[in-house]
Amino acid sequence: MTESDEHDDLDDADDFVVAGLFDPAAANAASVLALLRYLVDEVGASIPELVQAQEEGGLMSFAAVRTLRPDGERGTLSDVAARAGIEPAFAAAIWRAAGFPDVRPFERRFGATDTVVFELVRDLATIVGRDQSLQLVRTAGEAVARIAEAEIALLRSNVEAPLAAEGQFEDVARTYAAAASQLVPRVTSLIDTFHRHQLEVIAHRYSAVNAPTSTANVVELAVGFADIAGYTGLSHQLDASDLATMLARFEATTGDVIAASGADVIVYPTAIGSEPDHPGFDTEPLWEQVIRANGIANGTFMVVPNRIGTEGPVSFYGSSFISDPYGRVLVQAPRDEPAVLVADLDLDQRRDWLTLFPFLATRRPDVYGGLAR
């Protein structure tokens, strides 16, 4: 390094100090300085841009964010609305429906790809109406937001956390930039590919059941039923612990089979009540917990009607319920009187749950398959 180079290094360090970006006395000073020099020298960031990024907590992601921004000239929301041939109010409604906050009138953040999206919504609105087109935008915005959240969480926990702990801030920034430039376009291809497959599967779902065309968009579903042969006899032969174990295994196995076949809702009729040989043992809480747990494990809604009344020595404890993939009881009947239960089921919850906790992907039927024989 020449004397001139050393002088230049001191000058840029001083500039960073004046801007409040760099503290030479800090324990991680060398790592921070390396990061700042990378962003200025290789990414082309200006000091004002870095100051803003620091205020927003995004110095290490600055290069990645810049890569993600649209190429070419960027315009305001009014500019992109004019290019798409829609009024600014409709453009603002589209932007909000996608899940983004309102932009300031002078903010220039929209590029050519944004124009294409606004044109798509414009054309869709001419076919199905504005309200319906905005609802599709909301659905797409929510889905893409979940994907983006998963991507960021993956990089933060597996890249940023270990590298930042070692003070390798520049390596974090470089990895983020590489992910933005090399992986994001491929994720876009992934979304397109899965979207096409899903369209095919869902279209087949409607045509396979000869679903009539209607504004209600209702599809009839097939319902399977599984039962334990000889349960009454077994309930008298096994003690309470073994009986509970048997029921748990049965419910886990049938739940796996049903969910793996693509079920969103499992209807689980039961006729469970008191244990004559154990009159002081109330199994109702265990019965409910086991079924809700299977719904959690398989990411399915559980619709569980149970008998009420008495038959011989057995007093059935009712308590029919509907639970969601998160194990939450949506509605429940009383123990000792008939009831009609009604609940709205958001089938997207199953996909959300299995994205967070992909239990079905970690099944090992090769290990426990013998239990089903």
C-alpha positions in Angstrom: 0.0 0.0 0.0 1.4 3.4 -1.0 1.4 6.4 1.2 -1.3 7.9 -1.0 -3.5 4.8 -0.5 -3.1 5.1 3.3 -4.1 8.7 3.1 -7.2 7.9 1.1 -8.1 5.2 3.6 -7.8 7.7 6.4 -9.9 10.2 4.5 -12.8 7.8 3.9 -12.7 6.7 7.6 -13.0 10.3 8.6 -15.9 10.8 6.3 -17.7 7.8 7.9 -16.9 9.2 11.4 -18.4 12.6 10.5 -21.5 11.0 9.1 -22.0 9.0 12.3 -21.4 5.7 10.5 -18.2 4.7 12.1 -16.6 4.7 15.6 -12.9 4.0 15.5 -12.9 3.2 19.2 -15.6 0.5 18.9 -14.6 -3.1 19.5 -15.9 -4.1 16.0 -14.4 -1.0 14.2 -12.4 -3.0 11.7 -15.4 -5.1 10.7 -17.7 -2.0 10.3 -15.1 -0.2 8.3 -14.7 -3.1 5.9 -18.4 -3.2 5.4 -18.7 0.5 4.7 -15.8 0.4 2.2 -17.4 -2.5 0.4 -20.7 -0.7 0.1 -19.1 2.5 -1.1 -16.3 1.1 -3.4 -18.0 -2.0 -4.9 -21.8 -1.3 -4.5 -21.5 2.4 -5.3 -23.4 3.6 -2.3 -23.3 7.3 -1.3 -22.7 8.3 2.3 -26.3 9.9 2.5 -27.7 6.5 1.4 -25.7 4.7 4.0 -26.9 7.1 6.7 -30.5 6.4 5.7 -29.8 2.7 5.6 -28.3 2.8 9.1 -31.2 4.7 10.5 -33.5 2.0 9.0 -31.3 -0.8 10.4 -30.3 -2.1 7.0 -26.6 -1.6 6.4 -25.8 -5.3 5.8 -28.8 -5.7 3.5 -28.2 -2.5 1.6 -26.6 -4.1 -1.4 -29.3 -6.8 -1.6 -32.1 -4.2 -1.5 -30.5 -2.2 -4.2 -30.3 -5.3 -6.4 -34.0 -6.0 -5.9 -35.1 -2.5 -7.0 -36.4 -2.3 -10.6 -33.9 -1.4 -13.3 -34.2 1.6 -15.4 -36.0 4.9 -14.7 -38.3 4.9 -11.7 -41.4 7.0 -11.3 -44.1 8.0 -8.8 -47.4 6.1 -8.3 -49.1 8.7 -10.5 -46.5 8.0 -13.2 -47.0 4.3 -13.2 -50.8 4.8 -13.1 -50.6 6.9 -16.2 -48.4 4.4 -18.0 -50.9 1.6 -17.1 -53.9 3.6 -18.2 -55.6 3.7 -14.8 -56.5 6.5 -12.4 -54.2 7.1 -9.4 -56.9 6.2 -6.9 -57.2 2.7 -8.4 -53.4 2.4 -8.5 -53.3 3.3 -4.8 -56.0 0.7 -4.1 -54.0 -2.0 -5.9 -50.9 -1.1 -3.9 -52.7 -1.2 -0.6 -54.5 -4.5 -1.5 -51.0 -6.0 -2.1 -50.2 -5.2 1.5 -48.0 -2.1 1.1 -48.4 1.2 2.9 -49.3 4.3 1.0 -46.4 6.0 -0.8 -45.7 9.7 -0.7 -46.7 11.6 -3.9 -43.1 12.4 -4.7 -41.6 9.0 -4.0 -40.1 7.5 -7.1 -40.1 3.7 -6.5 -42.0 2.2 -9.4 -40.4 0.7 -12.5 -41.4 -1.1 -15.7 -42.3 -4.4 -13.9 -44.6 -2.5 -11.7 -46.4 -1.1 -14.7 -46.9 -4.7 -16.0 -48.6 -5.6 -12.7 -50.9 -2.6 -12.7 -51.8 -3.4 -16.4 -52.7 -7.0 -15.4 -55.0 -5.8 -12.6 -56.6 -3.3 -15.0 -57.3 -6.0 -17.6 -58.6 -8.4 -14.9 -60.9 -5.7 -13.6 -62.6 -5.5 -17.0 -63.4 -9.2 -16.8 -64.5 -9.8 -13.2 -64.8 -6.2 -11.8 -62.6 -4.1 -9.6 -63.6 -5.6 -6.2 -62.9 -9.1 -7.3 -59.6 -8.2 -9.0 -58.5 -6.4 -5.8 -59.4 -9.5 -3.8 -57.1 -11.6 -6.0 -54.3 -9.0 -5.4 -54.9 -9.3 -1.6 -54.5 -13.1 -1.8 -51.4 -12.9 -4.0 -49.9 -10.2 -1.7 -50.5 -12.3 1.4 -49.0 -15.4 -0.2 -45.9 -13.6 -1.5 -45.5 -11.8 1.8 -45.3 -15.2 3.6 -42.7 -16.4 1.0 -40.6 -13.3 1.5 -40.9 -13.6 5.3 -39.7 -17.2 5.1 -36.8 -16.3 2.8 -35.6 -13.4 5.1 -35.9 -15.6 8.2 -33.9 -18.4 6.6 -31.1 -16.0 5.7 -31.1 -14.2 9.0 -30.9 -17.3 11.1 -28.5 -19.3 8.9 -26.3 -16.6 7.4 -26.5 -13.3 9.2 -26.6 -14.7 12.7 -23.4 -16.9 12.6 -21.4 -14.5 10.5 -22.4 -11.4 12.4 -21.5 -13.1 15.7 -17.9 -13.4 14.3 -17.9 -9.8 13.2 -17.9 -10.7 9.5 -20.3 -7.9 8.5 -18.9 -7.6 5.0 -19.4 -11.3 4.3 -23.1 -11.0 5.4 -23.6 -8.1 3.0 -21.9 -10.0 0.1 -24.0 -13.1 0.8 -27.2 -11.1 0.9 -26.3 -9.4 -2.4 -25.5 -12.8 -4.0 -28.8 -14.2 -2.9 -30.7 -11.2 -4.2 -29.0 -11.4 -7.6 -28.8 -15.2 -8.1 -31.5 -16.9 -6.0 -34.4 -14.5 -6.1 -34.9 -14.9 -9.9 -35.0 -18.6 -9.4 -37.5 -18.4 -6.5 -39.7 -16.4 -8.9 -39.4 -19.4 -11.3 -40.4 -21.7 -8.4 -43.5 -19.6 -7.7 -44.5 -19.7 -11.3 -43.9 -23.4 -11.6 -45.9 -24.2 -8.4 -48.6 -21.8 -9.4 -49.1 -23.7 -12.7 -49.2 -27.1 -10.9 -51.7 -25.8 -8.4 -54.0 -24.4 -11.1 -53.9 -27.9 -12.7 -54.6 -29.7 -9.5 -57.4 -27.4 -8.4 -59.0 -27.3 -11.8 -59.0 -31.1 -11.7 -60.5 -31.1 -8.3 -63.5 -29.2 -9.6 -63.9 -31.2 -12.8 -63.5 -34.5 -11.0 -66.6 -34.0 -9.0 -68.5 -32.4 -11.8 -68.9 -29.2 -9.7 -71.6 -27.0 -11.1 -70.7 -23.4 -11.9 -72.1 -21.0 -9.3 -71.3 -17.8 -7.6 -71.0 -19.7 -4.3 -68.1 -21.7 -5.7 -69.0 -24.8 -3.7 -67.4 -28.3 -4.3 -68.7 -31.5 -2.9 -66.1 -33.5 -1.0 -65.7 -37.2 -0.4 -65.7 -38.3 3.3 -63.8 -41.4 4.4 -64.6 -43.2 7.7 -62.2 -45.3 9.8 -63.3 -47.3 12.9 -61.7 -49.6 15.4 -63.2 -53.1 15.2 -63.9 -54.6 18.6 -63.4 -51.3 20.5 -66.1 -52.1 23.1 -64.4 -55.4 24.0 -61.0 -53.9 24.1 -62.2 -51.1 26.3 -63.0 -53.7 28.9 -59.8 -55.7 28.5 -57.3 -52.8 28.6 -56.5 -50.6 31.5 -56.9 -46.8 31.1 -53.3 -46.2 30.1 -53.2 -49.0 27.5 -56.6 -47.9 26.1 -55.4 -44.3 25.7 -52.2 -45.5 24.0 -54.2 -47.6 21.6 -56.5 -44.7 20.7 -53.6 -42.4 20.2 -51.9 -44.8 17.8 -55.1 -45.4 15.9 -55.8 -41.7 15.5 -52.2 -40.8 14.6 -52.1 -43.5 11.9 -55.5 -42.8 10.4 -54.8 -39.0 10.6 -51.5 -39.5 8.7 -53.1 -41.6 6.0 -56.0 -39.1 5.5 -53.8 -36.0 5.6 -51.2 -37.5 3.3 -54.0 -38.0 0.8 -54.6 -34.3 0.7 -57.5 -33.9 3.1 -58.2 -30.4 4.6 -60.9 -31.5 6.9 -61.2 -34.7 8.9 -64.7 -35.6 10.1 -64.2 -37.8 13.2 -67.5 -39.2 14.6 -67.1 -40.8 18.0 -69.3 -42.5 20.6 -67.1 -42.0 23.7 -68.2 -41.7 27.3 -67.6 -42.9 30.8 -65.5 -45.9 31.5 -67.7 -48.3 33.6 -64.7 -50.0 35.1 -63.2 -46.6 36.1 -66.2 -44.5 37.1 -64.1 -41.8 38.6 -61.9 -41.3 35.5 -63.2 -38.5 33.2 -61.6 -39.2 29.8 -63.3 -36.3 28.0 -60.3 -33.9 28.3 -57.9 -36.6 27.0 -60.3 -37.6 24.2 -60.4 -33.9 23.1 -56.7 -33.3 23.5 -55.7 -36.4 21.5 -57.9 -35.4 18.6 -56.8 -31.8 18.6 -53.2 -33.0 18.7 -53.7 -35.1 15.6 -55.2 -32.1 13.9 -52.1 -30.1 14.8 -49.7 -32.9 13.6 -51.5 -33.3 10.3 -52.4 -29.7 9.7 -56.1 -30.4 9.4 -59.5 -29.2 10.7 -61.1 -31.8 13.0 -64.9 -32.0 12.9 -65.8 -34.2 15.9 -69.4 -35.2 16.7 -69.8 -37.3 19.8 -72.9 -39.0 21.4 -74.8 -37.7 24.3 -77.1 -39.6 26.7 -76.6 -43.1 28.2 -76.5 -46.7 27.0 -76.3 -49.3 29.6 -73.5 -48.4 32.0 -72.0 -45.9 29.6 -72.8 -42.2 29.9 -71.7 -40.4 26.7 -70.2 -37.0 27.4 -71.0 -35.2 24.2 -68.8 -32.1 23.9 -68.7 -32.3 20.1 -66.3 -29.7 18.7 -64.5 -28.3 15.6 -60.8 -27.4 15.9 -58.4 -25.8 13.4 -54.9 -26.9 12.3 -53.5 -24.8 15.2 -55.4 -26.9 17.7 -57.8 -24.2 18.6 -61.4 -25.2 19.4 -63.6 -23.0 17.2 -67.0 -24.2 18.6 -68.0 -26.8 21.1 -71.3 -28.4 22.2 -72.3 -29.0 25.8 -71.8 -32.4 27.4 -75.4 -33.3 28.0 -77.7 -31.8 25.3 -77.9 -31.9 21.6 -76.5 -28.9 19.6 -75.8 -27.8 16.0 -72.3 -26.4 15.5 -71.5 -23.9 12.8 -68.0 -22.6 12.0 -66.2 -20.9 9.1 -63.2 -22.9 8.0 -60.3 -21.0 6.3 -58.7 -23.8 4.3 -55.6 -21.7 3.7 -54.7 -22.2 7.4 -53.6 -25.7 6.6 -51.1 -24.5 4.1 -49.9 -21.9 6.5 -49.5 -24.4 9.3 -47.7 -27.0 7.3 -45.3 -24.3 6.0 -44.4 -23.4 9.5 -44.3 -27.0 10.8 -43.9 -29.5 8.0 -44.7 -32.5 10.1 -46.0 -34.5 7.1 -42.6 -34.2 5.4 -40.9 -35.9 8.3 -43.2 -38.9 8.6 -41.5 -42.3 8.9 -44.1 -44.9 7.9 -41.2 -47.3 7.4 -40.6 -47.2 11.1 -44.2 -47.3 12.5 -46.0 -48.9 9.5 -46.3 -52.2 11.4 -48.7 -50.5 13.9 -51.3 -50.2 11.1 -51.4 -54.0 10.5 
